[in-house]
Structure formats: C-alpha cells, structure tokens
C-alpha cells in the first residue's frame, strides 16, 4: 500500500522553492519507506521520471557516472536504458540507494548546475557517510529526514482522518474527553504501539489483521538492522548495544551502562559505534543535561545517555525476540490495558519516538534525593520560549509526580510549563498539565 506521509508536503515546498537549484536527499533508516515515497512523488508531480536503483543497476549504468564530460550522452544513454523520455524542467531522475554509487552523488553538483532535470536521492545516512572516500560531497543538496509513520499517519493508513484534529482541539482548549472516550483512544493508541510505524508492518496489519504476521515482519526488519550493525562493527558490539536497549531501559538507571552489556568495555571505546548507530537512524539518543536550561545542547553530557529505538513497534518485538510470538503475552496485555508496571519503559520509548519525530532533540535530567541514595529523574526536557518544560512519563493512571515537584523547587525560575504524561484524561493540576500519552505530538 502507498501511505500518505507528511514529508510529501515538504517535498512539494522543495520543488517549488528551489526549482531544480538543489537535489533533494531523503535520508532515513532502512525500511521506513524512502523509495516508495520518492517514486510516488515523481509519479504525481512530474511528467516523467527515471528511477535508478543502484543496488540492482547494471554495470553499464554504474559506469556512466565515472565520466561526466558529456552530459548529453549521459542523458541519452539513461533514456535508452530505462526507456523513458525526459522532458526539460518537467522530469526528475531518482538516485535510489545512492550510497551504492558515490560517484553519482558527487555528480549532483554538475547535474544541478545543468538545470535540465530535477534530482532526488535516497539512502541510509550511515551508508551515505561511510561511502564518501575520495569524492566531493555536493553542497547543492536539500536534506530531509523520513521516520516511521507517526501516530497521525498511522490513523490515516487505517482510514481515520478525524481523530487527531479532534485531539488537537481538546489539547489546545485543555478540554477533558471523558473516561469512556479516553479508554477508546488509548486502545487505539496501544495498537499503534504494538504495530509500530514501519510501512511493511502497517501493511501487514491492514492486510491480515493478524499481529502474529506483523510480528514476523518486524523480526525480519530487526534481522536486517543487525546485519547492518555487523557491517559497522565486525566484533558484534553494535549489535549487542542495540539488542540490550529494552533491558537497559527496564533497569530504570540514570544512563545506559555499556559495561553491563559488554563486560569490561569503556564508554570512550564505543562512542564511534554509537555515532554510527545514531547515523543509521535506527536509534535515538537522549543525553543528560547537566545544567537544564534553554540551551540544552550546550550542557549535554556525552558520557551519560539513554538509547531508544526509532520505532516502538520494533521495540516491542526486540524486547521479547527470544520468545515465540504465541508465548508473548505482551500484545494481549497492551491491547487489554493490563500492562504491568515493570513494562512501563515501552511508554518511555514511545514518548521519545514521538518527541524526536516532531523535531525535538532528546534530553533528560537526574538529581539526587536528599533523604535517600536514589535520584529524581525528569524523563524528558523540552526547550520552549527561552525556558524549559520538564516531562514525567507514567505508564499508568495518575499517581504522584515527585520528580516534577522537586524539579520545580530547584529550577522554578527556568520553567515554562510542567507536563505529566500518563494514561488518563486531560486535566490540569495547579500548574501541571496532565496529558494522555497520545497528545505528546502536540507539545
């Protein structure tokens, strides 16, 4: 199925604003739908297009980019090979999996200058960065990131275009929805947590209405990612760090503890691997902000961080990938709202995903309690209006918000708004905005 994606509108803006003066590079994790999106855009917005998939292109096609002295010949050969007639200023050439042919990416500078056609590229950011030795990186690129389907896109895929606009209105007016409506909305949202936003998984759910089939699709995607990690690091450390993300979040520790995943390993020795994992866009990193203020990035601690998966549907499968689907009670528990407290880290990953997809960098903050050896923890910090907004995430209904209160006592002059993210209805308690988890995208 072809799913409606919000990035499409940004692609239209690129086409109109730049009018061929830059190429468009769509980057994202494997299997998030980059190739499908650019081809759909080409079909709808251009008179004709050529799609060059460099992962399967012939040697002849690859060889064409080793000599750009005669662009007329290049375009003539491409039209003959792909049997497509290109029309000046009304056609686009797509370089799919462009990391497989670095010379084609280098050619963008000259192709854009020629101005005959538009150009779009797709690829994994990690692979793109790795395969640049000996080439000149073009500055004539507009770069956009594609993530898994967000919650609104997921509802669109199910034929629902009404829910999110209504939720936005309720959020803006802080208007309670009612317990019955909230329970229904949470049930719908938990389905999104289970299926996730990877297009293949969403398609499998729509086609089969079978979560076992969806789980198998997600397992295949995870295997693909782990194969990629072996290419990053043949020692297997990247794969070990990836596989341990659910377990590390479940510890509720103040940071990801590398030494507990890889015995004797030091933080400094895995930083390059972590950077590669982040570039793959399969994981998100939340850094500890040592001095929480409006300039959060100025105070991030590279030694203290948490790792999250780019897709909570994949997270669910990764957390229990050692069990057969029929033995996995998590799907049933989530759908029936019987999620035990020790599985609350799923909601933390979900909030991280929604915040990141909405364009926020991820930060958190911990500070010691005066009466014990434990810490208060603010799960996420957002910078807004030259101030900060602390978020505390709970996987159940309203209980307490000790961390938010202690943070208020410590940094009241820096705070714009405080948020409690939980599973009950919208409400306001003094200056704390209590929001159901499905409203996080509006923050």
HELIX and SHEET records of a PDB file:
HELIX    1   1 UNK A    7  UNK A   18  1                                  12    
HELIX    2   2 UNK A   34  UNK A   45  1                                  12    
HELIX    3   3 UNK A   59  UNK A   64  1                                   6    
HELIX    4   4 UNK A   71  UNK A   82  1                                  12    
HELIX    5   5 UNK A   98  UNK A  100  5                                   3    
HELIX    6   6 UNK A  102  UNK A  114  1                                  13    
HELIX    7   7 UNK A  125  UNK A  130  1                                   6    
HELIX    8   8 UNK A  151  UNK A  157  1                                   7    
HELIX    9   9 UNK A  163  UNK A  173  1                                  11    
HELIX   10  10 UNK A  179  UNK A  195  1                                  17    
HELIX   11  11 UNK A  199  UNK A  208  1                                  10    
HELIX   12  12 UNK A  211  UNK A  232  1                                  22    
HELIX   13  13 UNK A  237  UNK A  243  1                                   7    
HELIX   14  14 UNK A  245  UNK A  250  1                                   6    
HELIX   15  15 UNK A  258  UNK A  261  1                                   4    
HELIX   16  16 UNK A  267  UNK A  279  1                                  13    
HELIX   17  17 UNK A  296  UNK A  299  5                                   4    
HELIX   18  18 UNK A  312  UNK A  319  1                                   8    
HELIX   19  19 UNK A  325  UNK A  327  5                                   3    
HELIX   20  20 UNK A  330  UNK A  335  1                                   6    
HELIX   21  21 UNK A  341  UNK A  343  5                                   3    
HELIX   22  22 UNK A  345  UNK A  357  1                                  13    
HELIX   23  23 UNK A  402  UNK A  411  1                                  10    
HELIX   24  24 UNK A  412  UNK A  414  5                                   3    
HELIX   25  25 UNK A  437  UNK A  442  5                                   6    
SHEET    1   A 5 UNK A  48  UNK A  53  0                                        
SHEET    2   A 5 UNK A  91  UNK A  96  1                                        
SHEET    3   A 5 UNK A 118  UNK A 123  1                                        
SHEET    4   A 5 UNK A  23  UNK A  27  1                                        
SHEET    5   A 5 UNK A 141  UNK A 145  1                                        
SHEET    1   B 4 UNK A 300  UNK A 309  0                                        
SHEET    2   B 4 UNK A 283  UNK A 289 -1                                        
SHEET    3   B 4 UNK A 363  UNK A 368  1                                        
SHEET    4   B 4 UNK A 375  UNK A 378 -1                                        
SHEET    1   C 5 UNK A 380  UNK A 384  0                                        
SHEET    2   C 5 UNK A 387  UNK A 393 -1                                        
SHEET    3   C 5 UNK A 415  UNK A 422  1                                        
SHEET    4   C 5 UNK A 432  UNK A 436  1                                        
SHEET    5   C 5 UNK A 427  UNK A 429 -1                                        
END                                                                             
